């Protein structure tokens, strides 16, 4: 199933253009917002899988789409999780859990946004598969991890490289958490919708120029492996977001380096999910 955050209400999609208001369809049992679904995800999923829509009552307006998990208590982001990206970044591929950092919740937005570029910065792109947690996970083995995932979405780990990398120690969390730097969407797609949720094509383009293209089967640490590794230390909570890593092709790894300029539009896509769009403006606008 596909679930959208449309006008701050949970909608069960019947197509990319229409769906059913979950709160109304369940006679008030679930919803009306997305966070309440994650807090009772197993019961909701059981209801939704048996639900037969009598007809659509919501027409989807993409301008009204928000993040499919709008109020996560934690946002995790994973670095160097594709071998070629690790190489272009000047690092060996990780043999243990890759670098983990946070993107702060205030950076989170929906799928189609206008993003203000930080003044004097070098803003970079990183298309990523995003996993949303649907069931509390603590010390979960990889073999059981998919049962703790509500669904998948498209994310952009936008990164301002100057503030991220300046010393004396890197500021990954701050450099990746400017306003609008964590767009996610356009909706949540449950794992059962995919022939293989561990093998999806992803990529992004800037003003029509393809910048990144890869497959999630090339992740060094798959979603189950990440959940196992993270949950050995922290408790993953319903609605939490995991940015799983980006393939090669980022601007900082190019020669010459290339960063986003005002007026450019970034489109990020993942097979079987959809795409998100960010348009960039200067800080002066």
N, C-alpha and C positions, 0 to 999 in steps of 0.2 A: 504494500500500500504506500501511497504518497500522502504526506500531511504538510499543509502549508500554514504559515502564520500570516493570515490575511486580515488586515485591519485590526490586529491584536486579538483575533479569534482563531481557534483551531478549526481547520477545514480539511475534511477527507476528500482528496481530489478524485474525480472520475475521469478527468482529462487535464491537460495543461491550461484549459480555458475555464473550467467550471468544477464545482464540488458541492459538498454537503456540510453545513454547519454542524459540527460534532455535538455541541451542547444541546442544540434543538433536536437533532436526530436521536440522541440518547436520552431525551426527556430529562435533561439536567444531570444525568449521572456522571458525565465526563465533560471537561472544559469549564468555562468557555475559552480559557487561554491555554497556551502550550505548556507552561511549567506544571500545571496541575495534571496534565497527561503523563508526564514523566514520573511524577510522584506515585502514580498508580498504573504504571505502564503495562504490566502483565494482564491486569484485568481489562484495561482498555484494548490491548491488542486482541484478546480473546473476543471481546464484543465486536470490534471492527472486522475481524476475519469472518464473523457470522452475519454481518450486516448486509442487507440488500437495499440499495438506494431506491426509493420510490421516484426519484427525480432530483435534479440539481436545484439548489436554492441560492447558490453563490456564484456570481460571475467573477472570475479572477481578473483583477487589475494589478499588473505587476508593480505599479507605483505604490500599492498598498501592502506589498509583501515585506515582512520583517524576517529577522533571523529565525530559522526553525527551532532554535533553542535560545529564546531571547533573554533568559535570566540564569545562565549557568553560574554555579558557585565557584567553579574552577575552569580555566582554559589552559590546557597544556599544549605546547608546541614542541615538535621534534626536529632536531637539526641533523644534517649529514646522513639522511636515511636512504639515499640513492648513491650508488658507488660513483657514478660520473659527476654528480653534484659535489660529493666530498672531494673528488679529484680537482674540479675546477676551483674549489675553495681552498686548495692547498693542504688538504688533510688526507690521511689514510682512512679507508672505510672502517667504521667502528666494528669491533668484534664483540663488545658488550653493549648494553643499552646505550643508544646514541645520546648526544647532549639533549637535555630537557630544559625548557625555559617556559615562561608564562607570557601570554598576551593579556593585558588587563581588560576587565569586562567593559570598561568605558570605551574601548576601541571597537566593540562589536556593533555591527550594523546588518541590515538586510542585503539582498542581492544586487540591487541596482541603485547606485549612489553617486553623488558628486563628492570628491575627496579633495580637501585643501592640502596642497603640498607644503611641508614645513619650509619656512624661509631659510635659504642658504643650505638646504639639505640635498642629499642624493637618494631619492626614493626609488626602490627596486621592487620587482614583482616576484612572487613565489606561489604558483598555483599548487593547491594541495587538496587531497581527499580528506574530508573531515568526518570523524566518527562522533556520534552523540550517544552518551551512556543512558541506558534505560533501566538499569538495575544496579544497585550498590555492589561494588566490586572491591574486595579486599583479599589479597593472596589467592587470586584466581588463576588456575593453570591455563595455558594457552588453549588446550583442548576444549575448555568450557567457556572461552572468552566471548564468542559470538553471541551466546545467550544473554550477555550483559549489554549488548549494543542495540539501541533502539533503531538506529538507521544511519545513513550516510548522506553527505551533502558536499557541495563545492565550497572551497574556501580560498581566500587570498591572504597569505601571510605577508602583507605589505611591510617593507622594511626601510627605515631611513638609515643608510649605512654610516654616515658620519657620526651621529650620536651613538649608534649601535657599537661601533668599533673603536672609538677613541678611548685612550687609557685614562688612568693606569690599569683599569680592568674593563672589559667590554660591558656595555649596558644593553644586553639583548632585550630584556623586558621593556625598557623605556623606548629603545629605538624602534620597537615593533608595536608600539601601543599609542601612537598618535591618534587623534580623533578620526574614525573611519578606517583604521588600518586593519580591521578584522571583519571584512564582509563575508557572510555565509549565506548560502541559499542554493537555488531558489526555493527549495523545499526539502523535506526529509524523505528519503526512500528506504524502506525496510530491507534488510539483507536478503530476504526470500524473493525479492523482485529481480535479483540478478542471477544469471546462469552461474557466475563465479564472482562473488563479491571481492575476492582477492586478486582479480585480474581485470582492471578497467583502464581504458585509455584516458589520459588527461593531457591538457595543454592550455596554452594561452597565446593571445596575439595582441599586439599594440598597434592601433591604427592599421589593422589588416596584415601586419608583418608577424608571421609565426615566430614566437620566441622560445617556447617550451613545448615538447611533445614527448610523452613517455607512457609507461604502463605501471600500474600499481603492483603488478607481479614482480617488478624490479625493486620493490621496497626491501631493504636489508632486513628490517624488522617489520613484519606484517602487523596488521591490526591486532590479531590475537597475541602475538609476541609482545607488542607494546603494552597491551592491557595487563599481561602477566608481569612484565617488568615494572610498570608504574604501580600496580596494586601491591607489589611486595613492600613498597614504602608508604604510599599514600592510599587513602580510601577514595575511590572514584564514586561520585554521587550522581543520582539521576539528573539528567540535563547537562552534565559536564561535557565539554567539547575537547576533542583531541585533534589538532592539526598534525597530520602524520608525516610530513616531510615533503620536499619539493624535488623534482627531477632537474637535470642539468639545463642550463640556458639562462641563468639569471644575469642581470646586467653587470654586477660587480665581477663576475667571472669572465667577462668578454674582453677582448683586446681589439680596439680600445674599449674601455668601460662605457656602458650605456645606461642612462637612468631616465625616469619618466619626466616628461616636460609638460608644462601647462597646455591645456587644450587637447591632449591625447586621450584616447579611450582604450581601456584594457578589457578584453573579453576573455574570461576563463571558463573552461568547459570540462566536464567529465562524462564519459560514456554512460548512458543509462540514467543519468541524473538531470543534466541540463547545463545551463550557463548562467554566469553572473557578469554584470557590466559595471565598470567604474570609469567615470570621467573625471579628469583632474584639472584643477584650477590653481592659480598662484595664490599665495597667502594674502596678497594685496586685494584680491577680488572680494 
